[in-house]
Amino acid sequence: MFAQVASAREMVSVGRTVVNLRASASTNAPVLFELGKGYPLEVTSRKGQWLKVRDFENDKGWIYRPMVDKKAHLVVKSNIANVRSAPSTNSRILGKVQYGELLRTLEHRSNWVRVQRESGSKGWVSRGLLWGW
């Protein structure tokens, strides 16, 4: 009998203002997308100083390792999500976030994440409505 070990996924975030996501592990490869600072990515493989990554929409490409860091961010994957005053559906709604919006991860509690928007406002969002770490 073999024990199956679950491996934790490796996440990184864009560490510069704008970074190119490329078609292959080379600065000569075509640019697929430009990604902004904090954008979360899941690492799927490595090749030297390059990381093969995917985003929340399952787009894939290569990013140069020195251009990323380990600051936890999330992306809203639902059309609209409530930002609440506490980690509960019974708590007051402070605002709403939309699909694709980037949020800084501040704290995890059960199935909730305390986040900070680019504007600086903070609140709690249900984890199931977000992608990242």
C-alpha positions in Angstrom: 0.0 0.0 0.0 1.4 3.4 -1.0 0.7 6.6 1.0 -0.2 9.5 -1.3 1.3 12.7 -0.2 -0.5 16.0 -1.0 1.9 18.6 -2.2 1.3 22.2 -1.4 1.1 24.4 -4.4 3.8 27.0 -4.8 2.6 30.5 -5.2 4.5 33.7 -6.2 3.4 37.2 -7.0 4.7 39.8 -9.5 7.4 41.8 -7.7 7.9 44.7 -10.1 5.5 47.3 -11.5 5.1 45.5 -14.8 6.5 42.1 -15.8 6.2 40.1 -19.0 4.7 36.7 -19.1 6.4 34.9 -22.0 5.6 32.0 -24.3 8.8 30.1 -23.3 11.7 30.5 -20.9 13.6 33.1 -22.8 13.7 36.9 -23.0 13.5 36.4 -26.8 10.2 34.6 -26.5 7.0 36.4 -27.5 5.2 38.3 -24.7 1.8 36.8 -23.9 0.7 39.3 -21.2 2.0 42.1 -19.1 1.3 41.5 -15.4 1.1 44.2 -12.7 2.7 44.2 -9.2 1.2 41.7 -6.8 -0.5 39.6 -9.4 -0.6 36.0 -8.0 0.7 33.1 -10.0 0.9 29.3 -9.3 4.3 27.8 -10.2 3.8 24.6 -12.3 7.5 23.9 -13.2 11.0 25.4 -13.4 13.7 25.8 -16.0 16.9 27.4 -14.7 15.9 31.0 -13.5 12.5 30.7 -15.2 9.2 29.6 -13.7 6.3 28.2 -15.7 3.2 29.6 -14.1 -0.6 29.8 -14.4 -3.0 32.4 -13.3 -6.6 32.3 -12.0 -8.0 31.9 -15.5 -5.6 29.1 -16.2 -3.5 31.1 -18.7 0.0 29.8 -18.7 3.4 31.2 -19.5 7.0 31.8 -18.3 8.3 34.4 -15.9 11.8 35.3 -14.9 12.4 34.2 -11.3 14.0 37.5 -10.1 10.8 39.4 -11.1 8.6 37.6 -8.5 8.3 37.6 -4.7 6.4 35.9 -2.0 4.0 38.6 -1.0 0.5 37.0 -0.7 -2.1 38.3 -3.0 -5.5 37.1 -4.3 -7.7 37.7 -7.3 -11.5 37.9 -7.2 -12.8 35.0 -9.3 -16.5 35.6 -8.8 -18.4 38.3 -10.7 -19.0 40.3 -7.4 -18.0 39.5 -3.8 -19.0 41.3 -0.6 -16.3 42.7 1.6 -17.4 42.3 5.2 -16.5 43.8 8.6 -15.9 40.3 10.1 -15.5 36.8 8.8 -19.2 35.9 8.7 -22.1 36.2 6.3 -24.0 37.9 9.2 -21.5 40.8 9.4 -21.9 44.2 7.8 -21.1 44.6 4.2 -18.4 47.3 3.8 -18.2 47.2 0.0 -17.9 45.0 -3.0 -15.1 43.7 -5.2 -15.3 42.6 -8.8 -14.0 39.8 -11.0 -10.2 40.2 -11.6 -9.6 42.7 -8.8 -6.3 42.3 -7.0 -6.3 42.1 -3.2 -3.5 41.9 -0.7 -3.8 39.0 1.7 -3.6 40.1 5.4 -5.0 37.1 7.4 -6.7 33.7 7.0 -9.5 32.6 9.3 -11.4 29.4 8.5 -13.0 29.9 5.1 -12.4 33.7 5.1 -9.5 36.0 4.2 -8.9 39.5 5.5 -7.8 41.5 2.5 -6.7 45.0 1.6 -7.7 46.8 -1.6 -5.5 49.0 -3.6 -7.3 52.0 -2.1 -6.2 50.8 1.4 -9.6 49.7 2.6 -9.7 46.4 4.5 -12.3 43.7 5.1 -13.2 40.0 5.0 -14.1 38.0 1.8 -15.2 34.4 1.6 -12.2 32.3 0.5 -14.3 30.4 -2.1 -14.7 33.7 -4.1 -10.9 34.2 -4.4 -7.9 32.7 -6.1 -4.3 32.8 -4.9 -2.9 32.3 -1.5 
